[in-house]
Amino acid sequence: MTSLREKKKQHSYQTIYQTALSLFEEYGFDKVSVAQIVKQSAIAKGTFFNYFPNKPDILAQWFDDIMSKAIEQPIPNDAPLEQRVLLLAKHILQAAQQQPNLWQAKNAYAGQSDSIQKVESRIDERIHSRVEHFIEQSALRMDTNKNSDLAELIVTLMTGTIVEANRRGHSDDAMALIEHKLSILLSLAKG
């Protein structure tokens, strides 16, 4: 059973988190200060820092939340490998496109924020694990190390294409690019 204190802490956390995301979406990440988040949340400034050491930590949490949901979307077990990977990529891409301002801010601060980098690594590992599972269930017959290597290449292809397409302002083309590159990669893997 959750104590009253724990419920209050969770409420404070969610209030700060949701308020910050709303402000970031409305005004842009760089234009929102911690003072504005604190004021809008009706909390003390110290309370903010109890939950988030800095603003990019909010982006890290947001990225973790949306990508976790995208990765866990159901994908039919009986679909071919390429289709399963493309469905996963589609879920990830859709999650990224839902809040483009937050996505751009996350990418802009990824190089400076340890928390964002850690979340990106965890998300990549989860995608890798899911893709490797797809490979193991597919008609491709490779040893375990090659399954892992192929999964790593697919993760790099997916995430790199999404980031690059967004950076260039061509996020609408990302799925077609992933499909094209994945087709080439899987044909090479089949020999």
C-alpha positions as CSV (number, residue, x, y, z in Angstrom):
1,M,0.0,0.0,0.0
2,T,1.3,3.4,-1.0
3,S,1.7,5.8,1.9
4,L,0.3,9.3,1.9
5,R,3.8,10.7,1.6
6,E,4.6,8.6,-1.4
7,K,1.3,9.6,-3.1
8,K,2.2,13.3,-2.5
9,K,5.7,12.8,-3.9
10,Q,4.3,11.1,-7.0
11,H,1.7,13.9,-7.4
12,S,4.5,16.5,-7.2
13,Y,6.6,14.6,-9.7
14,Q,3.7,14.3,-12.2
15,T,2.7,17.9,-11.7
16,I,6.2,19.2,-12.5
17,Y,6.7,16.7,-15.3
18,Q,3.3,17.4,-17.1
19,T,3.6,21.2,-16.5
20,A,7.1,21.3,-18.0
21,L,6.1,19.2,-21.0
22,S,3.1,21.5,-21.7
23,L,5.2,24.6,-21.4
24,F,7.9,23.1,-23.6
25,E,5.3,22.3,-26.3
26,E,3.7,25.7,-26.1
27,Y,6.8,28.0,-25.9
28,G,9.7,25.8,-26.9
29,F,12.2,24.2,-24.6
30,D,14.8,27.0,-24.6
31,K,12.2,29.7,-23.9
32,V,10.9,28.0,-20.7
33,S,12.8,28.5,-17.5
34,V,12.8,26.4,-14.3
35,A,11.3,29.4,-12.6
36,Q,8.3,29.3,-15.0
37,I,7.8,25.6,-14.4
38,V,8.0,26.1,-10.7
39,K,5.5,28.9,-10.8
40,Q,3.1,27.1,-13.0
41,S,3.4,23.9,-10.9
42,A,2.8,25.9,-7.7
43,I,5.8,24.3,-6.0
44,A,9.0,25.5,-4.4
45,K,12.1,25.7,-6.6
46,G,13.9,23.2,-4.4
47,T,11.2,20.7,-5.0
48,F,11.8,20.9,-8.7
49,F,15.5,19.9,-8.2
50,N,14.5,17.0,-5.9
51,Y,13.0,15.4,-9.0
52,F,14.9,16.8,-11.9
53,P,18.5,18.0,-11.6
54,N,18.0,20.1,-14.7
55,K,15.6,20.7,-17.6
56,P,17.1,18.1,-20.0
57,D,16.3,15.4,-17.4
58,I,12.6,16.1,-18.1
59,L,13.3,15.5,-21.8
60,A,15.1,12.2,-20.9
61,Q,12.1,11.1,-18.9
62,W,9.7,12.0,-21.7
63,F,11.9,10.2,-24.3
64,D,12.0,7.1,-22.1
65,D,8.2,7.2,-21.7
66,I,7.3,7.6,-25.3
67,M,9.9,5.1,-26.7
68,S,9.0,2.5,-24.1
69,K,5.4,2.6,-25.2
70,A,6.4,2.5,-28.9
71,I,8.7,-0.5,-28.4
72,E,6.1,-2.5,-26.5
73,Q,3.4,-2.0,-29.1
74,P,2.1,-5.5,-30.2
75,I,3.6,-6.9,-33.4
76,P,2.2,-10.1,-35.0
77,N,4.5,-13.1,-34.3
78,D,3.6,-14.7,-37.7
79,A,4.6,-11.7,-39.8
80,P,7.8,-11.9,-41.9
81,L,11.0,-10.4,-40.3
82,E,11.1,-7.4,-42.6
83,Q,7.4,-6.6,-41.8
84,R,8.0,-7.0,-38.0
85,V,11.0,-4.6,-38.1
86,L,9.1,-2.1,-40.2
87,L,6.2,-2.2,-37.8
88,L,8.5,-1.5,-34.9
89,A,10.2,1.3,-36.8
90,K,6.7,2.8,-37.6
91,H,5.8,2.7,-33.9
92,I,9.0,4.5,-33.0
93,L,8.7,7.0,-35.8
94,Q,5.1,7.8,-34.9
95,A,6.1,8.4,-31.2
96,A,8.9,10.7,-32.3
97,Q,6.5,12.7,-34.6
98,Q,3.8,13.2,-32.0
99,Q,5.6,16.0,-30.2
100,P,8.1,17.4,-32.7
101,N,9.2,20.3,-30.5
102,L,10.2,17.9,-27.7
103,W,11.9,15.6,-30.1
104,Q,14.0,18.4,-31.6
105,A,14.9,19.6,-28.1
106,K,15.9,16.1,-27.0
107,N,18.1,15.7,-30.1
108,A,19.6,19.2,-29.5
109,Y,20.6,18.4,-25.9
110,A,21.5,14.8,-26.3
111,G,25.2,15.6,-26.7
112,Q,25.3,17.6,-23.5
113,S,23.0,15.6,-21.2
114,D,24.2,12.4,-19.5
115,S,20.6,11.6,-18.6
116,I,19.4,11.7,-22.2
117,Q,22.4,9.7,-23.4
118,K,21.7,7.0,-20.8
119,V,18.1,6.8,-21.8
120,E,19.1,6.6,-25.5
121,S,21.4,3.7,-24.7
122,R,18.7,1.9,-22.7
123,I,16.2,2.4,-25.5
124,D,18.7,1.2,-28.2
125,E,19.3,-1.9,-26.0
126,R,15.5,-2.6,-25.8
127,I,15.1,-2.1,-29.5
128,H,18.1,-4.4,-30.1
129,S,16.6,-7.1,-27.9
130,R,13.2,-6.9,-29.7
131,V,14.8,-7.0,-33.1
132,E,17.1,-9.9,-32.1
133,H,14.0,-11.8,-31.0
134,F,12.4,-11.2,-34.3
135,I,15.5,-12.5,-36.1
136,E,15.6,-15.6,-33.9
137,Q,11.9,-16.3,-34.9
138,S,12.5,-15.7,-38.6
139,A,13.4,-18.0,-41.4
140,L,17.0,-16.6,-41.3
141,R,19.3,-19.2,-39.9
142,M,22.4,-17.7,-38.4
143,D,24.3,-18.4,-35.2
144,T,23.5,-16.3,-32.1
145,N,26.4,-13.9,-32.6
146,K,25.3,-13.1,-36.1
147,N,21.7,-12.6,-34.9
148,S,23.0,-10.0,-32.5
149,D,25.2,-8.4,-35.1
150,L,22.4,-8.1,-37.5
151,A,20.1,-6.7,-34.8
152,E,22.7,-4.1,-34.0
153,L,22.9,-3.1,-37.7
154,I,19.1,-2.9,-37.9
155,V,18.9,-0.7,-34.8
156,T,21.6,1.6,-36.1
157,L,19.8,1.8,-39.5
158,M,16.4,2.6,-37.8
159,T,17.6,5.1,-35.2
160,G,20.1,6.7,-37.5
161,T,17.6,7.2,-40.3
162,I,15.0,8.7,-38.0
163,V,17.4,11.1,-36.4
164,E,18.9,12.1,-39.7
165,A,15.5,12.6,-41.4
166,N,14.3,14.8,-38.5
167,R,17.5,16.8,-38.5
168,R,17.1,17.5,-42.2
169,G,13.4,18.3,-41.8
170,H,12.4,15.2,-43.9
171,S,10.7,13.1,-41.2
172,D,7.9,12.3,-43.6
173,D,10.5,10.4,-45.7
174,A,12.0,8.4,-42.8
175,M,9.8,5.3,-43.2
176,A,10.4,5.0,-46.9
177,L,14.2,5.4,-46.2
178,I,14.1,2.7,-43.5
179,E,12.1,0.4,-45.7
180,H,14.6,0.8,-48.6
181,K,17.7,0.4,-46.4
182,L,16.3,-2.5,-44.5
183,S,15.4,-4.4,-47.7
184,I,19.0,-4.0,-48.8
185,L,20.4,-5.1,-45.5
186,L,18.2,-8.2,-45.2
187,S,19.0,-9.2,-48.8
188,L,22.7,-9.0,-47.9
189,A,22.1,-11.0,-44.7
190,K,20.3,-13.8,-46.7
191,G,23.3,-14.1,-48.9
